[in-house]
Structure formats: structure tokens, C-alpha cells
């Protein structure tokens, strides 16, 4: 997502259907959302991505030597895509964020901090 896309999100109207890969025009493998959640035992990296036309939501603690990845297997509502703390807007996908906004989901973005980020297919770990 670029800065202009980020500003456009404020103008999007609401709908409530659960987003599926079929809703995406761009079905290429990539990060859709990247951020973190907080829990009693610390922060967890939060990564929503599409791979082989399947949307995955995983979270993991990347401060330990051994990383345990947890994955959400099914989606019953769009709120399940969102971490409980923050999303990093410059690492999120505009099309997916726009779909979430259209479905009335608040996106808890942190401030935009990186104008010179390297564009990558994925910005975090994937579940193997």
C-alpha cells in the first residue's frame, strides 16, 4: 500500500460479508496484513497472507529460539483478520484493507513510519 492508498481508505463504505480469496481481484501470493497483538505473555507477530488462493492468519512469538506458529483455520467474521493491537500500514495490502473497510472493519493502523521500505512478497513468516 502506498500513502495515497492509505488516505483513500477513510472514504470506503461498509458491507458485512466475510472476505474470501474470490473477493480479491489480485489473487497473487502476498502479505495482506502485518502487525501485532498483545497478550499477557507478550507481543505476537500477526500475519495475514494469501498463498495458493487460500487466506491464512497466523501469529507467533519471534523472541524465542523456537518459533511456534498458530493459525486460524476458519473465518466466521472479518474481525478475525485483525490483531488486537496494531497493523503496520506500509506492510499491508491496499486491496485487502479496502475490502475490510467496505465491510465495516476498523483497521488499527500505527503511524506511517517507513517511506522507503523494500517491497516484498511476504513481510513475515508463513505457516509451513
N, CA, C and O atoms as CSV, one atom per row, in Angstrom:
chain,resi,resn,atom,element,x,y,z
A,1,UNK,N,N,0.871,-1.167,0.000
A,1,UNK,CA,C,0.000,0.000,0.000
A,1,UNK,C,C,0.911,1.221,0.000
A,1,UNK,O,O,1.958,1.220,0.649
A,2,UNK,N,N,0.521,2.240,-0.713
A,2,UNK,CA,C,1.281,3.482,-0.659
A,2,UNK,C,C,0.501,4.508,0.173
A,2,UNK,O,O,-0.616,4.234,0.610
A,3,UNK,N,N,1.086,5.676,0.386
A,3,UNK,CA,C,0.480,6.672,1.266
A,3,UNK,C,C,-0.856,7.193,0.734
A,3,UNK,O,O,-1.773,7.437,1.518
A,4,UNK,N,N,-0.982,7.366,-0.578
A,4,UNK,CA,C,-2.260,7.820,-1.150
A,4,UNK,C,C,-3.351,6.776,-0.959
A,4,UNK,O,O,-4.492,7.121,-0.652
A,5,UNK,N,N,-3.006,5.484,-1.140
A,5,UNK,CA,C,-3.967,4.418,-0.893
A,5,UNK,C,C,-4.428,4.443,0.560
A,5,UNK,O,O,-5.613,4.285,0.852
A,6,UNK,N,N,-3.486,4.642,1.453
A,6,UNK,CA,C,-3.767,4.697,2.893
A,6,UNK,C,C,-4.806,5.782,3.198
A,6,UNK,O,O,-5.708,5.566,4.007
A,7,UNK,N,N,-4.683,6.935,2.558
A,7,UNK,CA,C,-5.630,8.035,2.761
A,7,UNK,C,C,-6.999,7.730,2.149
A,7,UNK,O,O,-8.022,8.159,2.683
A,8,UNK,N,N,-7.030,6.988,1.024
A,8,UNK,CA,C,-8.292,6.629,0.361
A,8,UNK,C,C,-9.167,5.724,1.230
A,8,UNK,O,O,-10.391,5.718,1.092
A,9,UNK,N,N,-8.538,4.965,2.118
A,9,UNK,CA,C,-9.296,4.031,2.952
A,9,UNK,C,C,-10.337,4.725,3.814
A,9,UNK,O,O,-11.349,4.117,4.163
A,10,UNK,N,N,-10.110,5.981,4.165
A,10,UNK,CA,C,-11.051,6.722,5.001
A,10,UNK,C,C,-12.386,6.972,4.295
A,10,UNK,O,O,-13.377,7.279,4.959
A,11,UNK,N,N,-12.435,6.849,2.978
A,11,UNK,CA,C,-13.642,7.141,2.206
A,11,UNK,C,C,-14.484,5.904,1.885
A,11,UNK,O,O,-15.540,6.025,1.263
A,12,UNK,N,N,-14.034,4.722,2.298
A,12,UNK,CA,C,-14.696,3.475,1.929
A,12,UNK,C,C,-15.961,3.238,2.755
A,12,UNK,O,O,-15.974,3.504,3.957
A,13,UNK,N,N,-17.026,2.739,2.117
A,13,UNK,CA,C,-18.320,2.449,2.751
A,13,UNK,C,C,-18.403,0.990,3.221
A,13,UNK,O,O,-17.596,0.167,2.790
A,14,UNK,N,N,-19.384,0.645,4.116
A,14,UNK,CA,C,-19.440,-0.659,4.788
A,14,UNK,C,C,-20.355,-1.703,4.128
A,14,UNK,O,O,-21.356,-1.356,3.501
A,15,UNK,N,N,-19.993,-2.991,4.281
A,15,UNK,CA,C,-20.694,-4.204,3.855
A,15,UNK,C,C,-20.262,-5.255,4.896
A,15,UNK,O,O,-19.250,-5.025,5.558
A,16,UNK,N,N,-20.956,-6.389,5.087
A,16,UNK,CA,C,-20.549,-7.291,6.169
A,16,UNK,C,C,-20.247,-8.736,5.767
A,16,UNK,O,O,-20.081,-9.581,6.647
A,17,UNK,N,N,-20.171,-9.045,4.499
A,17,UNK,CA,C,-19.827,-10.408,4.078
A,17,UNK,C,C,-18.380,-10.750,4.443
A,17,UNK,O,O,-17.504,-9.888,4.372
A,18,UNK,N,N,-18.124,-12.004,4.834
A,18,UNK,CA,C,-16.768,-12.438,5.159
A,18,UNK,C,C,-15.941,-12.484,3.873
A,18,UNK,O,O,-16.371,-13.049,2.867
A,19,UNK,N,N,-14.774,-11.895,3.918
A,19,UNK,CA,C,-13.899,-11.830,2.748
A,19,UNK,C,C,-13.300,-13.208,2.482
A,19,UNK,O,O,-12.846,-13.897,3.395
A,20,UNK,N,N,-13.314,-13.585,1.214
A,20,UNK,CA,C,-12.686,-14.834,0.782
A,20,UNK,C,C,-11.725,-14.507,-0.357
A,20,UNK,O,O,-11.758,-13.395,-0.883
A,21,UNK,N,N,-10.879,-15.444,-0.745
A,21,UNK,CA,C,-9.981,-15.200,-1.874
A,21,UNK,C,C,-10.724,-14.816,-3.155
A,21,UNK,O,O,-10.182,-14.098,-3.995
A,22,UNK,N,N,-11.956,-15.289,-3.305
A,22,UNK,CA,C,-12.748,-14.953,-4.500
A,22,UNK,C,C,-13.039,-13.459,-4.595
A,22,UNK,O,O,-13.277,-12.944,-5.687
A,23,UNK,N,N,-13.022,-12.757,-3.458
A,23,UNK,CA,C,-13.282,-11.314,-3.450
A,23,UNK,C,C,-12.100,-10.495,-3.950
A,23,UNK,O,O,-12.259,-9.328,-4.308
A,24,UNK,N,N,-10.930,-11.095,-3.978
A,24,UNK,CA,C,-9.728,-10.379,-4.399
A,24,UNK,C,C,-9.582,-10.411,-5.919
A,24,UNK,O,O,-9.701,-11.468,-6.538
A,25,UNK,N,N,-9.326,-9.266,-6.505
A,25,UNK,CA,C,-9.013,-9.212,-7.935
A,25,UNK,C,C,-7.605,-9.765,-8.157
A,25,UNK,O,O,-7.361,-10.558,-9.065
A,26,UNK,N,N,-6.685,-9.317,-7.292
A,26,UNK,CA,C,-5.308,-9.792,-7.339
A,26,UNK,C,C,-5.192,-10.993,-6.404
A,26,UNK,O,O,-5.169,-10.832,-5.183
A,27,UNK,N,N,-5.120,-12.180,-6.967
A,27,UNK,CA,C,-5.055,-13.399,-6.172
A,27,UNK,C,C,-3.620,-13.898,-5.997
A,27,UNK,O,O,-3.408,-15.032,-5.568
A,28,UNK,N,N,-2.642,-13.066,-6.322
A,28,UNK,CA,C,-1.248,-13.485,-6.214
A,28,UNK,C,C,-0.853,-13.669,-4.745
A,28,UNK,O,O,-1.405,-13.023,-3.854
A,29,UNK,N,N,0.101,-14.553,-4.514
A,29,UNK,CA,C,0.602,-14.830,-3.169
A,29,UNK,C,C,1.312,-13.591,-2.626
A,29,UNK,O,O,2.193,-13.025,-3.273
A,30,UNK,N,N,0.895,-13.174,-1.392
A,30,UNK,CA,C,1.496,-11.981,-0.799
A,30,UNK,C,C,0.972,-11.760,0.618
A,30,UNK,O,O,0.008,-12.395,1.045
A,31,UNK,N,N,1.622,-10.850,1.334
A,31,UNK,CA,C,1.128,-10.401,2.634
A,31,UNK,C,C,-0.091,-9.526,2.412
A,31,UNK,O,O,-0.100,-8.664,1.533
A,32,UNK,N,N,-1.128,-9.757,3.223
A,32,UNK,CA,C,-2.336,-8.933,3.176
A,32,UNK,C,C,-2.368,-7.955,4.354
A,32,UNK,O,O,-2.702,-6.782,4.184
A,33,UNK,N,N,-2.020,-8.443,5.543
A,33,UNK,CA,C,-1.946,-7.616,6.746
A,33,UNK,C,C,-0.734,-8.044,7.555
A,33,UNK,O,O,-0.398,-9.226,7.623
A,34,UNK,N,N,-0.077,-7.053,8.171
A,34,UNK,CA,C,1.064,-7.355,9.039
A,34,UNK,C,C,1.003,-6.426,10.234
A,34,UNK,O,O,0.891,-5.209,10.082
A,35,UNK,N,N,1.077,-7.006,11.426
A,35,UNK,CA,C,1.022,-6.199,12.628
A,35,UNK,C,C,1.356,-7.030,13.852
A,35,UNK,O,O,2.153,-7.966,13.781
A,36,UNK,N,N,0.733,-6.679,14.993
A,36,UNK,CA,C,0.986,-7.455,16.207
A,36,UNK,C,C,-0.204,-7.386,17.149
A,36,UNK,O,O,-1.009,-6.455,17.115
A,37,UNK,N,N,-0.284,-8.413,17.993
A,37,UNK,CA,C,-1.284,-8.499,19.050
A,37,UNK,C,C,-0.551,-8.539,20.379
A,37,UNK,O,O,0.607,-8.953,20.440
A,38,UNK,N,N,-1.211,-8.118,21.428
A,38,UNK,CA,C,-0.618,-8.191,22.761
A,38,UNK,C,C,-1.428,-9.154,23.619
A,38,UNK,O,O,-2.656,-9.202,23.550
A,39,UNK,N,N,-0.720,-9.898,24.408
A,39,UNK,CA,C,-1.323,-10.855,25.327
A,39,UNK,C,C,-0.578,-10.781,26.642
A,39,UNK,O,O,0.441,-10.097,26.740
A,40,UNK,N,N,-1.070,-11.474,27.656
A,40,UNK,CA,C,-0.469,-11.440,28.992
A,40,UNK,C,C,1.009,-11.842,28.962
A,40,UNK,O,O,1.805,-11.353,29.764
A,41,UNK,N,N,1.366,-12.717,28.054
A,41,UNK,CA,C,2.742,-13.203,27.987
A,41,UNK,C,C,3.599,-12.471,26.953
A,41,UNK,O,O,4.732,-12.881,26.704
A,42,UNK,N,N,3.087,-11.399,26.347
A,42,UNK,CA,C,3.909,-10.600,25.436
A,42,UNK,C,C,3.244,-10.304,24.110
A,42,UNK,O,O,2.057,-10.565,23.913
A,43,UNK,N,N,4.032,-9.755,23.209
A,43,UNK,CA,C,3.548,-9.407,21.871
A,43,UNK,C,C,3.719,-10.586,20.920
A,43,UNK,O,O,4.676,-11.354,21.017
A,44,UNK,N,N,2.769,-10.706,20.002
A,44,UNK,CA,C,2.839,-11.728,18.973
A,44,UNK,C,C,2.789,-11.069,17.609
A,44,UNK,O,O,1.969,-10.180,17.380
A,45,UNK,N,N,3.654,-11.492,16.701
A,45,UNK,CA,C,3.584,-11.022,15.322
A,45,UNK,C,C,2.305,-11.583,14.702
A,45,UNK,O,O,1.975,-12.753,14.896
A,46,UNK,N,N,1.592,-10.741,13.957
A,46,UNK,CA,C,0.313,-11.103,13.335
A,46,UNK,C,C,0.473,-10.961,11.833
A,46,UNK,O,O,0.807,-9.882,11.343
A,47,UNK,N,N,0.237,-12.041,11.095
A,47,UNK,CA,C,0.457,-12.023,9.648
A,47,UNK,C,C,-0.725,-12.678,8.944
A,47,UNK,O,O,-1.025,-13.849,9.176
A,48,UNK,N,N,-1.392,-11.917,8.086
A,48,UNK,CA,C,-2.455,-12.443,7.228
A,48,UNK,C,C,-1.890,-12.410,5.820
A,48,UNK,O,O,-1.405,-11.379,5.353
A,49,UNK,N,N,-1.959,-13.548,5.153
A,49,UNK,CA,C,-1.398,-13.618,3.805
A,49,UNK,C,C,-2.235,-14.555,2.950
A,49,UNK,O,O,-3.016,-15.362,3.454
A,50,UNK,N,N,-2.052,-14.425,1.645
A,50,UNK,CA,C,-2.688,-15.333,0.701
A,50,UNK,C,C,-1.592,-16.162,0.051
A,50,UNK,O,O,-0.562,-15.643,-0.380
A,51,UNK,N,N,-1.843,-17.465,-0.007
A,51,UNK,CA,C,-0.904,-18.381,-0.669
A,51,UNK,C,C,-1.725,-19.477,-1.324
A,51,UNK,O,O,-2.570,-20.096,-0.678
A,52,UNK,N,N,-1.481,-19.716,-2.595
A,52,UNK,CA,C,-2.228,-20.722,-3.363
A,52,UNK,C,C,-3.735,-20.494,-3.254
A,52,UNK,O,O,-4.509,-21.442,-3.121
A,53,UNK,N,N,-4.139,-19.226,-3.312
A,53,UNK,CA,C,-5.542,-18.792,-3.266
A,53,UNK,C,C,-6.265,-19.213,-1.982
A,53,UNK,O,O,-7.470,-19.465,-1.989
A,54,UNK,N,N,-5.505,-19.286,-0.877
A,54,UNK,CA,C,-6.063,-19.531,0.453
A,54,UNK,C,C,-5.555,-18.418,1.357
A,54,UNK,O,O,-4.362,-18.111,1.359
A,55,UNK,N,N,-6.464,-17.807,2.132
A,55,UNK,CA,C,-6.065,-16.768,3.080
A,55,UNK,C,C,-5.730,-17.426,4.410
A,55,UNK,O,O,-6.499,-18.230,4.936
A,56,UNK,N,N,-4.565,-17.068,4.941
A,56,UNK,CA,C,-4.077,-17.599,6.215
A,56,UNK,C,C,-3.916,-16.452,7.211
A,56,UNK,O,O,-3.477,-15.362,6.844
A,57,UNK,N,N,-4.269,-16.699,8.457
A,57,UNK,CA,C,-3.959,-15.775,9.543
A,57,UNK,C,C,-3.121,-16.556,10.548
A,57,UNK,O,O,-3.584,-17.543,11.121
A,58,UNK,N,N,-1.894,-16.111,10.756
A,58,UNK,CA,C,-1.030,-16.772,11.733
A,58,UNK,C,C,-0.516,-15.741,12.726
A,58,UNK,O,O,-0.484,-14.543,12.446
A,59,UNK,N,N,-0.120,-16.228,13.877
A,59,UNK,CA,C,0.530,-15.376,14.863
A,59,UNK,C,C,1.611,-16.202,15.535
A,59,UNK,O,O,1.494,-17.420,15.667
A,60,UNK,N,N,2.666,-15.516,15.958
A,60,UNK,CA,C,3.786,-16.215,16.572
A,60,UNK,C,C,4.610,-15.243,17.407
A,60,UNK,O,O,4.599,-14.032,17.187
A,61,UNK,N,N,5.322,-15.813,18.369
A,61,UNK,CA,C,6.245,-15.061,19.207
A,61,UNK,C,C,7.622,-15.253,18.596
A,61,UNK,O,O,8.130,-16.374,18.563
A,62,UNK,N,N,8.226,-14.196,18.120
A,62,UNK,CA,C,9.527,-14.351,17.463
A,62,UNK,C,C,10.690,-13.937,18.365
A,62,UNK,O,O,11.758,-13.576,17.872
A,63,UNK,N,N,10.486,-13.989,19.685
A,63,UNK,CA,C,11.582,-13.646,20.599
A,63,UNK,C,C,12.278,-14.889,21.137
A,63,UNK,O,O,13.337,-14.778,21.756
A,64,UNK,N,N,11.713,-16.060,20.917
A,64,UNK,CA,C,12.310,-17.295,21.408
A,64,UNK,C,C,13.115,-17.976,20.304
A,64,UNK,O,O,12.946,-17.684,19.121
A,65,UNK,N,N,13.998,-18.894,20.717
A,65,UNK,CA,C,14.790,-19.635,19.732
A,65,UNK,C,C,13.897,-20.499,18.848
A,65,UNK,O,O,14.099,-20.570,17.636
A,66,UNK,N,N,12.913,-21.152,19.454
A,66,UNK,CA,C,11.988,-21.978,18.696
A,66,UNK,C,C,10.684,-21.211,18.510
A,66,UNK,O,O,10.085,-20.753,19.483
A,67,UNK,N,N,10.253,-21.073,17.283
A,67,UNK,CA,C,9.045,-20.303,16.985
A,67,UNK,C,C,7.865,-21.254,16.835
A,67,UNK,O,O,7.901,-22.193,16.039
A,68,UNK,N,N,6.825,-20.995,17.612
A,68,UNK,CA,C,5.594,-21.765,17.487
A,68,UNK,C,C,4.588,-20.905,16.751
A,68,UNK,O,O,4.258,-19.803,17.189
A,69,UNK,N,N,4.107,-21.410,15.640
A,69,UNK,CA,C,3.147,-20.663,14.834
A,69,UNK,C,C,1.753,-21.234,15.070
A,69,UNK,O,O,1.551,-22.446,15.011
A,70,UNK,N,N,0.796,-20.350,15.338
A,70,UNK,CA,C,-0.601,-20.742,15.474
A,70,UNK,C,C,-1.356,-20.181,14.278
A,70,UNK,O,O,-1.070,-19.077,13.815
A,71,UNK,N,N,-2.312,-20.939,13.785
A,71,UNK,CA,C,-3.074,-20.489,12.622
A,71,UNK,C,C,-4.563,-20.592,12.889
A,71,UNK,O,O,-5.040,-21.543,13.508
A,72,UNK,N,N,-5.280,-19.598,12.409
A,72,UNK,CA,C,-6.736,-19.609,12.473
A,72,UNK,C,C,-7.240,-20.424,11.285
A,72,UNK,O,O,-6.999,-20.039,10.141
A,73,UNK,N,N,-7.944,-21.555,11.526
A,73,UNK,CA,C,-8.320,-22.430,10.411
A,73,UNK,C,C,-9.546,-21.989,9.607
A,73,UNK,O,O,-9.616,-22.255,8.407
A,74,UNK,N,N,-10.499,-21.329,10.238
A,74,UNK,CA,C,-11.734,-20.939,9.541
A,74,UNK,C,C,-12.122,-19.520,9.942
A,74,UNK,O,O,-11.809,-19.062,11.040
A,75,UNK,N,N,-12.799,-18.846,9.044
A,75,UNK,CA,C,-13.219,-17.469,9.302
A,75,UNK,C,C,-14.735,-17.419,9.359
A,75,UNK,O,O,-15.416,-17.820,8.415
A,76,UNK,N,N,-15.261,-16.921,10.484
A,76,UNK,CA,C,-16.708,-16.748,10.564
A,76,UNK,C,C,-17.090,-15.276,10.522
A,76,UNK,O,O,-18.252,-14.931,10.306
A,77,UNK,N,N,-16.094,-14.407,10.731
A,77,UNK,CA,C,-16.330,-12.972,10.556
A,77,UNK,C,C,-15.016,-12.279,10.224
A,77,UNK,O,O,-13.938,-12.823,10.463
A,78,UNK,N,N,-15.115,-11.087,9.677
A,78,UNK,CA,C,-13.934,-10.350,9.216
A,78,UNK,C,C,-13.059,-9.835,10.346
A,78,UNK,O,O,-11.889,-9.523,10.121
A,79,UNK,N,N,-13.596,-9.739,11.551
A,79,UNK,CA,C,-12.790,-9.266,12.686
A,79,UNK,C,C,-11.655,-10.232,13.000
A,79,UNK,O,O,-10.660,-9.841,13.611
A,80,UNK,N,N,-11.793,-11.475,12.594
A,80,UNK,CA,C,-10.751,-12.465,12.861
A,80,UNK,C,C,-9.457,-12.185,12.091
A,80,UNK,O,O,-8.406,-12.728,12.431
A,81,UNK,N,N,-9.527,-11.363,11.082
A,81,UNK,CA,C,-8.320,-10.994,10.340
A,81,UNK,C,C,-7.485,-9.952,11.080
A,81,UNK,O,O,-6.322,-9.742,10.736
A,82,UNK,N,N,-8.050,-9.305,12.075
A,82,UNK,CA,C,-7.444,-8.118,12.686
A,82,UNK,C,C,-6.768,-8.435,14.016
A,82,UNK,O,O,-7.379,-9.071,14.874
A,83,UNK,N,N,-5.516,-8.005,14.206
A,83,UNK,CA,C,-4.870,-8.187,15.506
A,83,UNK,C,C,-5.508,-7.279,16.551
A,83,UNK,O,O,-6.176,-6.305,16.203
A,84,UNK,N,N,-5.307,-7.588,17.820
A,84,UNK,CA,C,-5.931,-6.778,18.864
A,84,UNK,C,C,-5.149,-5.500,19.181
A,84,UNK,O,O,-5.590,-4.700,20.006
A,85,UNK,N,N,-4.009,-5.300,18.543
A,85,UNK,CA,C,-3.232,-4.091,18.834
A,85,UNK,C,C,-3.048,-3.201,17.598
A,85,UNK,O,O,-3.775,-2.219,17.448
A,86,UNK,N,N,-2.116,-3.509,16.729
A,86,UNK,CA,C,-1.779,-2.602,15.626
A,86,UNK,C,C,-1.470,-3.339,14.329
A,86,UNK,O,O,-1.055,-4.499,14.319
A,87,UNK,N,N,-1.692,-2.604,13.226
A,87,UNK,CA,C,-1.252,-3.002,11.890
A,87,UNK,C,C,-0.245,-1.966,11.406
A,87,UNK,O,O,-0.389,-0.775,11.684
A,88,UNK,N,N,0.754,-2.412,10.696
A,88,UNK,CA,C,1.731,-1.507,10.084
A,88,UNK,C,C,1.256,-1.212,8.662
A,88,UNK,O,O,1.359,-2.082,7.797
A,89,UNK,N,N,0.737,-0.002,8.394
A,89,UNK,CA,C,0.088,0.263,7.101
A,89,UNK,C,C,0.984,0.072,5.889
A,89,UNK,O,O,0.519,-0.373,4.839
A,90,UNK,N,N,2.256,0.400,6.019
A,90,UNK,CA,C,3.135,0.302,4.851
A,90,UNK,C,C,3.430,-1.149,4.455
A,90,UNK,O,O,3.980,-1.392,3.381
A,91,UNK,N,N,3.075,-2.105,5.302
A,91,UNK,CA,C,3.284,-3.522,5.009
A,91,UNK,C,C,1.964,-4.257,4.740
A,91,UNK,O,O,1.947,-5.484,4.644
A,92,UNK,N,N,0.877,-3.521,4.619
A,92,UNK,CA,C,-0.442,-4.105,4.358
A,92,UNK,C,C,-0.845,-3.880,2.901
A,92,UNK,O,O,-0.380,-2.947,2.246
A,93,UNK,N,N,-1.702,-4.742,2.423
A,93,UNK,CA,C,-2.157,-4.707,1.039
A,93,UNK,C,C,-3.386,-3.803,0.903
A,93,UNK,O,O,-4.367,-3.977,1.625
A,94,UNK,N,N,-3.333,-2.852,-0.010
A,94,UNK,CA,C,-4.430,-1.904,-0.169
A,94,UNK,C,C,-5.746,-2.593,-0.520
A,94,UNK,O,O,-6.772,-2.294,0.090
A,95,UNK,N,N,-5.740,-3.502,-1.482
A,95,UNK,CA,C,-6.995,-4.136,-1.907
A,95,UNK,C,C,-7.670,-4.856,-0.739
A,95,UNK,O,O,-8.883,-4.743,-0.566
A,96,UNK,N,N,-6.906,-5.590,0.059
A,96,UNK,CA,C,-7.476,-6.315,1.186
A,96,UNK,C,C,-7.980,-5.341,2.258
A,96,UNK,O,O,-9.051,-5.550,2.826
A,97,UNK,N,N,-7.225,-4.295,2.533
A,97,UNK,CA,C,-7.651,-3.284,3.510
A,97,UNK,C,C,-8.930,-2.583,3.047
A,97,UNK,O,O,-9.819,-2.307,3.853
A,98,UNK,N,N,-9.015,-2.300,1.765
A,98,UNK,CA,C,-10.218,-1.666,1.230
A,98,UNK,C,C,-11.430,-2.581,1.407
A,98,UNK,O,O,-12.506,-2.110,1.773
A,99,UNK,N,N,-11.272,-3.873,1.154
A,99,UNK,CA,C,-12.365,-4.826,1.354
A,99,UNK,C,C,-12.794,-4.876,2.826
A,99,UNK,O,O,-13.988,-4.924,3.124
A,100,UNK,N,N,-11.832,-4.864,3.734
A,100,UNK,CA,C,-12.159,-4.854,5.160
A,100,UNK,C,C,-12.933,-3.594,5.536
A,100,UNK,O,O,-13.925,-3.667,6.262
A,101,UNK,N,N,-12.489,-2.454,5.051
A,101,UNK,CA,C,-13.184,-1.195,5.330
A,101,UNK,C,C,-14.608,-1.218,4.768
A,101,UNK,O,O,-15.536,-0.724,5.408
A,102,UNK,N,N,-14.778,-1.787,3.581
A,102,UNK,CA,C,-16.105,-1.890,2.977
A,102,UNK,C,C,-17.041,-2.752,3.819
A,102,UNK,O,O,-18.262,-2.620,3.739
A,103,UNK,N,N,-16.461,-3.624,4.617
A,103,UNK,CA,C,-17.257,-4.494,5.481
A,103,UNK,C,C,-17.345,-3.962,6.908
A,103,UNK,O,O,-17.735,-4.684,7.826
A,104,UNK,N,N,-16.985,-2.711,7.084
A,104,UNK,CA,C,-17.166,-2.041,8.362
A,104,UNK,C,C,-16.122,-2.343,9.416
A,104,UNK,O,O,-16.347,-2.085,10.599
A,105,UNK,N,N,-14.996,-2.878,9.017
A,105,UNK,CA,C,-13.947,-3.240,9.968
A,105,UNK,C,C,-13.003,-2.057,10.176
A,105,UNK,O,O,-12.490,-1.475,9.221
A,106,UNK,N,N,-12.789,-1.719,11.436
A,106,UNK,CA,C,-11.817,-0.680,11.798
A,106,UNK,C,C,-10.419,-1.284,11.704
A,106,UNK,O,O,-10.173,-2.374,12.221
A,107,UNK,N,N,-9.524,-0.590,11.058
A,107,UNK,CA,C,-8.151,-1.057,10.912
A,107,UNK,C,C,-7.266,-0.287,11.897
A,107,UNK,O,O,-7.090,0.922,11.749
A,108,UNK,N,N,-6.712,-0.967,12.891
A,108,UNK,CA,C,-5.932,-0.287,13.929
A,108,UNK,C,C,-4.501,0.006,13.477
A,108,UNK,O,O,-3.544,-0.583,13.982
A,109,UNK,N,N,-4.371,0.917,12.528
A,109,UNK,CA,C,-3.048,1.229,11.993
A,109,UNK,C,C,-2.206,2.005,12.993
A,109,UNK,O,O,-2.702,2.868,13.718
A,110,UNK,N,N,-0.918,1.677,13.014
A,110,UNK,CA,C,0.053,2.524,13.701
A,110,UNK,C,C,0.335,3.693,12.753
A,110,UNK,O,O,-0.220,3.748,11.656
A,111,UNK,N,N,1.177,4.607,13.161
A,111,UNK,CA,C,1.528,5.712,12.264
A,111,UNK,C,C,2.383,5.186,11.119
A,111,UNK,O,O,3.128,4.218,11.271
A,112,UNK,N,N,2.259,5.841,9.975
A,112,UNK,CA,C,3.092,5.515,8.819
A,112,UNK,C,C,4.517,5.907,9.181
A,112,UNK,O,O,4.770,7.061,9.527
A,113,UNK,N,N,5.457,4.959,9.107
A,113,UNK,CA,C,6.817,5.268,9.552
A,113,UNK,C,C,7.895,5.019,8.513
A,113,UNK,O,O,9.028,5.463,8.698
A,114,UNK,N,N,7.583,4.324,7.425
A,114,UNK,CA,C,8.645,3.942,6.504
A,114,UNK,C,C,8.278,4.292,5.069
A,114,UNK,O,O,7.565,3.538,4.406
A,115,UNK,N,N,8.763,5.430,4.587
A,115,UNK,CA,C,8.507,5.836,3.207
A,115,UNK,C,C,9.425,5.133,2.208
A,115,UNK,O,O,9.167,5.156,1.004
A,116,UNK,N,N,10.492,4.512,2.700
A,116,UNK,CA,C,11.489,3.901,1.815
A,116,UNK,C,C,11.605,2.402,2.033
A,116,UNK,O,O,12.696,1.839,1.937
A,117,UNK,N,N,10.496,1.763,2.323
A,117,UNK,CA,C,10.553,0.328,2.589
A,117,UNK,C,C,10.802,-0.467,1.318
A,117,UNK,O,O,10.439,-0.048,0.218
A,118,UNK,N,N,11.420,-1.606,1.493
A,118,UNK,CA,C,11.657,-2.508,0.375
A,118,UNK,C,C,10.387,-3.315,0.132
A,118,UNK,O,O,9.846,-3.919,1.059
A,119,UNK,N,N,9.910,-3.328,-1.108
A,119,UNK,CA,C,8.699,-4.081,-1.435
A,119,UNK,C,C,9.044,-5.566,-1.517
A,119,UNK,O,O,9.988,-5.964,-2.199
A,120,UNK,N,N,8.252,-6.384,-0.802
A,120,UNK,CA,C,8.466,-7.832,-0.768
A,120,UNK,C,C,7.144,-8.553,-1.003
A,120,UNK,O,O,6.065,-7.974,-0.876
A,121,UNK,N,N,7.258,-9.808,-1.342
A,121,UNK,CA,C,6.055,-10.635,-1.496
A,121,UNK,C,C,5.434,-10.886,-0.113
A,121,UNK,O,O,4.225,-10.732,0.062
A,122,UNK,N,N,6.260,-11.272,0.862
A,122,UNK,CA,C,5.795,-11.519,2.230
A,122,UNK,C,C,6.677,-10.724,3.195
A,122,UNK,O,O,7.885,-10.598,2.996
A,123,UNK,N,N,6.039,-10.185,4.252
A,123,UNK,CA,C,6.766,-9.391,5.242
A,123,UNK,C,C,6.948,-10.122,6.565
A,123,UNK,O,O,7.488,-9.551,7.512
A,124,UNK,N,N,6.511,-11.366,6.647
A,124,UNK,CA,C,6.652,-12.132,7.887
A,124,UNK,C,C,6.679,-13.616,7.541
A,124,UNK,O,O,6.625,-13.994,6.371
A,125,UNK,N,N,6.762,-14.448,8.571
A,125,UNK,CA,C,6.807,-15.882,8.381
A,125,UNK,C,C,5.492,-16.436,7.815
A,125,UNK,O,O,4.431,-15.824,7.936
A,126,UNK,N,N,5.600,-17.601,7.202
A,126,UNK,CA,C,4.436,-18.335,6.698
A,126,UNK,C,C,4.329,-19.634,7.471
A,126,UNK,O,O,5.329,-20.137,7.983
A,127,UNK,N,N,3.136,-20.178,7.560
A,127,UNK,CA,C,2.960,-21.476,8.169
A,127,UNK,C,C,3.368,-22.511,7.141
A,127,UNK,O,O,2.907,-22.462,6.001
A,128,UNK,N,N,4.198,-23.420,7.509
A,128,UNK,CA,C,4.717,-24.429,6.562
A,128,UNK,C,C,3.717,-25.533,6.334
A,128,UNK,O,O,3.984,-26.461,5.571
